[in-house]
Amino acid sequence: MLHQELRLSIMSFLANVEWANFKKLIEVTQASKGNLSVQITKLQGAGYIKVRKSFQNNYPLTECRITPKGREALEKYVSDIKKLLNI
């Protein structure tokens, strides 16, 4: 699940913040809105992130945060890559 560049980028950013809104994730990842939306849905379906939707000043607001399951998966992924690269 995390061996995809955009999903890994999303997870890496979310690991260092409490919540991030959709606009910030677009800025950080440089992804298109459509691609980012698809990857967020996949991460949410895996239970790796929580998505909160609301409105702010009559505009939709989508915010994401990493879940404990997602943090564990990210840490395992990083550990596995380090082992593979002998780091």
C-alpha positions as CSV (number, residue, x, y, z in Angstrom):
1,M,0.0,0.0,0.0
2,L,2.8,2.5,0.9
3,H,5.1,1.5,-1.9
4,Q,3.4,4.1,-4.2
5,E,5.1,7.5,-4.3
6,L,2.0,9.7,-3.6
7,R,0.6,7.5,-0.8
8,L,4.0,7.4,0.8
9,S,4.3,11.2,0.5
10,I,0.9,11.7,2.1
11,M,1.7,9.4,5.0
12,S,5.1,10.9,5.6
13,F,3.6,14.4,5.8
14,L,0.7,13.3,8.0
15,A,3.1,11.5,10.4
16,N,4.5,15.0,11.4
17,V,1.3,17.0,11.8
18,E,-1.9,16.5,13.8
19,W,-4.3,17.3,10.9
20,A,-3.7,18.5,7.4
21,N,-6.3,20.0,5.0
22,F,-6.6,19.0,1.4
23,K,-5.2,22.3,0.2
24,K,-2.0,21.8,2.2
25,L,-1.6,18.2,0.9
26,I,-1.9,19.4,-2.6
27,E,0.8,22.0,-1.9
28,V,3.1,19.5,-0.2
29,T,2.7,16.6,-2.7
30,Q,2.2,18.7,-5.9
31,A,-0.5,16.2,-6.9
32,S,-3.6,16.9,-8.9
33,K,-6.8,17.2,-6.9
34,G,-8.2,14.1,-8.5
35,N,-5.2,11.9,-7.9
36,L,-4.8,13.1,-4.4
37,S,-8.5,12.4,-3.7
38,V,-8.2,8.8,-5.1
39,Q,-5.1,8.1,-2.9
40,I,-6.7,9.6,0.2
41,T,-9.7,7.3,-0.4
42,K,-7.3,4.3,-0.7
43,L,-5.4,5.2,2.5
44,Q,-8.7,5.7,4.3
45,G,-10.0,2.4,3.1
46,A,-6.9,0.7,4.5
47,G,-7.5,2.4,7.9
48,Y,-4.2,4.3,7.6
49,I,-5.8,7.8,7.7
50,K,-8.9,9.4,9.2
51,V,-10.8,11.9,7.0
52,R,-12.9,14.6,8.4
53,K,-15.2,16.6,6.1
54,S,-16.9,19.9,7.1
55,F,-17.6,23.4,5.8
56,Q,-15.6,26.5,6.5
57,N,-17.2,29.8,5.3
58,N,-19.5,27.9,3.0
59,Y,-16.6,26.0,1.3
60,P,-16.0,22.3,1.7
61,L,-13.1,21.5,4.1
62,T,-11.4,18.0,4.0
63,E,-8.9,17.3,6.7
64,C,-6.8,14.2,7.2
65,R,-4.8,12.6,10.0
66,I,-2.7,9.5,10.3
67,T,-4.2,6.7,12.5
68,P,-2.2,4.5,14.9
69,K,-2.6,1.7,12.3
70,G,-1.2,4.0,9.6
71,R,1.7,5.1,11.8
72,E,2.6,1.5,12.5
73,A,2.4,0.6,8.8
74,L,4.6,3.6,7.9
75,E,7.2,2.7,10.6
76,K,7.3,-0.9,9.4
77,Y,7.6,0.2,5.8
78,V,10.6,2.5,6.6
79,S,12.2,-0.3,8.7
80,D,11.8,-2.8,5.8
81,I,13.3,-0.4,3.3
82,K,16.3,0.3,5.7
83,K,16.9,-3.5,6.0
84,L,16.7,-3.9,2.2
85,L,19.2,-1.1,1.7
86,N,21.4,-2.3,4.7
87,I,21.1,1.1,6.4
